[in-house]
Amino acid sequence: MYFGLATAIRSIVAAFVLVAGATVTAQPALLMAEEPGCIWCARWNAEVAPIYGRTGEGAAVPLRRMNVTQPTPADVTLVRAVNFTPTFILLQDGQELSRIEGYPGQDFFWGLLGTMLKQHDIPFELKIATPEPQL
């Protein structure tokens, strides 16, 4: 009886060590660096923001926002400072992988974002989202 219990406890401890030592990979995210009064940020918010979360890209890289007048979030490491708004920064585990500086319009935005995701092997489903009806 004791031998069986000891073996079970060792197995549980070994499993815990394996799980605890495993690397957890956070979902990638798209960080939008913006600032108050930015007309291009407002344009992106009007044209893209209403549908972003319902697109394949939005599902693959959920949007986070960062006000550039505030300190960079502690869990984000940028390659270089943000000099233009909006800037869209692809993050993996809080580390910058790539960025789109400025907002060239929605047609270019989706193409640039798709290219960026493909370059970093982040799969996404192509689907067209429409804005929710206004009530």
C-alpha positions in Angstrom: 0.0 0.0 0.0 2.8 2.5 1.0 4.7 1.7 -2.2 1.7 2.4 -4.4 1.1 5.7 -2.7 4.7 6.8 -2.9 4.8 6.0 -6.6 1.6 8.0 -7.2 3.0 11.0 -5.3 6.2 10.9 -7.3 4.3 10.7 -10.5 2.2 13.7 -9.5 5.3 15.7 -8.4 7.0 14.8 -11.7 4.0 15.9 -13.7 3.9 19.2 -11.7 7.6 19.9 -12.4 7.0 19.3 -16.1 4.0 21.6 -16.3 5.7 24.3 -14.1 8.9 24.2 -16.1 7.1 24.4 -19.5 7.4 27.5 -21.5 4.0 29.3 -21.8 3.7 31.2 -25.1 1.4 34.1 -24.9 -0.8 34.9 -27.8 0.6 37.4 -30.2 -1.0 40.9 -30.1 -1.1 44.0 -32.1 -0.2 47.1 -30.1 -1.7 50.3 -31.4 0.5 53.3 -30.3 -1.7 56.4 -30.4 -2.0 59.8 -28.9 -4.8 62.3 -28.2 -5.5 64.6 -31.2 -4.0 62.2 -33.8 -6.2 62.6 -36.9 -4.8 59.4 -38.5 -5.6 57.5 -35.2 -9.1 58.8 -35.4 -9.4 57.7 -39.0 -8.2 54.2 -38.2 -10.7 54.1 -35.3 -13.5 55.1 -37.6 -12.6 52.8 -40.5 -11.0 49.7 -39.0 -11.7 49.5 -35.3 -15.4 48.7 -35.6 -14.6 45.5 -37.5 -11.0 44.6 -36.4 -12.1 42.1 -33.7 -14.3 40.2 -36.1 -11.6 39.6 -38.7 -9.2 36.7 -39.0 -6.4 39.1 -38.3 -8.1 40.5 -35.2 -8.6 37.0 -33.9 -5.0 36.1 -34.5 -3.6 39.2 -33.0 -6.0 40.9 -30.6 -5.6 44.7 -30.3 -4.0 46.4 -27.4 -3.7 50.2 -27.1 -0.9 52.3 -25.8 -1.1 56.1 -25.4 2.4 57.4 -26.3 2.1 60.2 -23.8 2.2 57.6 -21.1 5.1 55.2 -20.2 5.4 52.0 -22.3 3.6 49.1 -20.5 6.0 47.1 -18.3 5.2 43.9 -20.2 6.2 45.4 -23.6 9.7 45.6 -25.0 10.1 47.8 -28.1 13.0 47.7 -30.6 12.9 51.5 -30.8 10.8 54.4 -29.7 7.5 55.2 -31.3 7.9 58.4 -33.4 4.7 58.4 -35.4 1.1 57.8 -34.5 -0.6 55.5 -35.1 2.1 52.8 -35.1 1.0 49.2 -35.1 3.4 46.9 -33.3 3.3 43.1 -33.6 4.1 41.6 -30.3 5.0 38.0 -29.3 5.4 37.5 -25.5 5.6 41.2 -25.2 8.6 41.5 -27.6 8.3 43.6 -30.7 8.5 41.6 -33.9 7.6 44.1 -36.5 5.7 47.4 -37.0 3.6 49.5 -39.3 4.3 53.2 -38.9 1.4 55.4 -39.8 -2.0 54.6 -41.3 -2.0 54.5 -45.1 -5.7 53.8 -45.4 -7.7 50.6 -44.7 -6.8 48.8 -48.0 -3.1 49.2 -47.4 -3.4 48.5 -43.7 -5.0 45.1 -44.2 -2.4 44.1 -46.8 0.5 45.3 -44.6 -0.9 43.5 -41.6 -1.4 40.3 -43.5 2.1 40.4 -44.8 3.5 41.0 -41.4 1.6 38.1 -39.9 2.8 35.8 -42.7 6.4 36.9 -42.2 6.2 35.8 -38.6 4.3 32.6 -39.2 1.2 33.8 -37.4 -1.8 32.0 -39.0 -5.0 33.8 -39.6 -8.2 33.1 -41.4 -9.2 35.4 -44.3 -12.7 36.6 -43.7 -14.6 39.7 -44.4 -16.2 41.4 -41.4 -18.9 44.0 -41.7 -19.7 46.7 -39.1 -22.4 45.9 -36.6 -25.7 47.6 -37.4 -26.3 50.8 -35.5 -29.5 50.7 -33.4 
